[in-house]
Amino acid sequence: MHDKQTSLVLRCAASTALALSFATAAAKAGKPDVSSVDRPRLQRQLDVLLAVEKQGVGNIAASDAWRQVAGADVDALVQVLAAIDRAGPLAANWIAAAAETIAERAFRENGPLPLGDLKRFVLDAEHAPRARRLAFEWLKKADATAATTLVPGFLHDPSPELRREAVARLLDKAAAAKADRADDDTRRQIYRQALSGACDLDQVKAVKAELEKLAEKVNLARHFGFLTHWKVIGPFDNTGEAGYDVAYPPEKAIELAATYEGKPRDGQPRQVQWHEASTNDEFGIVDLNKLVGKENGVAAYAWTEFWSDRRRDAELRLGRDNADKVWLNGVLVHQADAELGVPLLHEHDRDARRAGHQHIDGQCRPQIGGAERADIAIDGGASQRGVDHPGRPGGGDAPGPWDHAHAAPGRA
């Protein structure tokens, strides 16, 4: 295999959080005009919904299109769900609401759902996790027994929401084993199996607590694949939040030996350069205040790299108090300029990583005051084989046991 270079950049702002708002459609769908589904016409209406963007772009046309889609026959349900695969966050809200209206009407009228199609949709990991979850919920409501048989296969599913079902099943199994006075080895084996698929923080913590009662330690940083070794540079000027859209030198090229003009200190010029940063925090948290100083109106960048033996999908999970941007291998894959506060492991972005070395760059804009921290932590989802973090002690160019994402500049 030929190694390839990859990079990821992150830009964020402290005391700022990204929150996704989920729109709800207020209109009520009428009955479909015809009993059979006019699929080309339905697709045209879905295309209108797919064009919805931020700040109300496309909303007027979407209102009528939503009514038409939501009024479609239940046989169109899977076609509507599949449109979520190509939808942005806002368009996905419109389409999901229409799909839910179709399904709810079928349940209310005791009409049959296309259970075979829904089952195939759930099992197709190429579809969007949100859409698969909706299909699974309807399948479970219509045929709980059939849905239950699918759950064990979700343990390592790409969809965190479906994984959660499988992990919950194993936690119940472990609790039942304890009630039946099963030996420690039996329970330990069940919890290990649950941990292998767990990626939601509450479930991971629950498994960790039980395993530690059984004298087995759990390394959360290793489990989540947190990036714990970074290069950090800053502070750059972000007075009045004006720096978020300024492309400082680290956004143009990563030159670790370079020195740049930073934010002036007390009216005097200040030079900034890259510094090593690492953390032993179990959640991979890096305190930017300690690295760039406790100042308001500043921006900082963080960079790191990892190695992957093959191309694979990855989930970036960010926890921080600020606006940010993230670049993976030079491509902007995430940005959030809202200062709303996002807890660790709350925000997810899925990206494809190629084989070889990967580079992550991040920009963060923390607004720092008193003892407040500006923290960044990025992971690649649950750890995977064939991925290593060269920046950590003992890391190298050979595959290792960790799945890591590496972040570059981050606005502090």
JONORVEN-V969626 format. One line per field, one symbol per residue. phi: phi as a letter, one per 40 degrees, with the letter a starting at -180 (. if undefined). psi: psi as a letter, one per 20 degrees, with the letter a starting at -180 (. if undefined). A space follows every 50 residues. Layout:
phi: ???
psi: ???
//
This chain:
phi: .ccbcbabbbbabcfbbcbcbbcbcccbcccccbcccccccccccccccc ccbcfgcgccccccccccccccccccdcccdcccdbccdccccccccccc cccccccccfcccccccccccdccccccdccccdccccccccadcccccc ddccdbcccdccddcccdccccccccccccgcccccccccccccccbcbc dccccccdccccccgbcbccccccgccbbbbbbicbcbdggcccccccdc ccacbcccbbcccdbfgbdbcbacbcaaabccbgcbccdccbgcbcgbba bbbaaabbcacacbbcbbbabacabbbbfgbcbaaabcbbgbcdgcbbbb bcbccgcbbbbbbbbcbbafccbbbbabbbgccbcgbbbcccdgcaccdb cbbbbbbbdbcb
psi: ppqqpqqpppprprkpqppppoqpphqpqaqqhqhqpngggghhhhhghi iparkjpjhghhghhgggghjqqhijghggghhhhjqrgghhgggghggh ggghhgghjkqpqmhgggghggioiirpggghgghgghghhhnhghghih ghiihkqhohhhhhghghghghghhhhghjkqrhhggggghggghhipip ghgghgggghhhhkkpqpohgggikqpiprpqqrqrpkpkjiihjpnrhi ihqoniiqprpapqokjqqpqqrqqqprqjpijkppohhhhiqnqqlrqr qqqrrrppirpqqqpppqorjrqrqppolipoiqqojpmioprpjhpppp qpprqbpqpppqpqmqoppcjqqoqqpprkaqqqqjpqnhiqpiraiqqa iqoqqpqbppp.
//
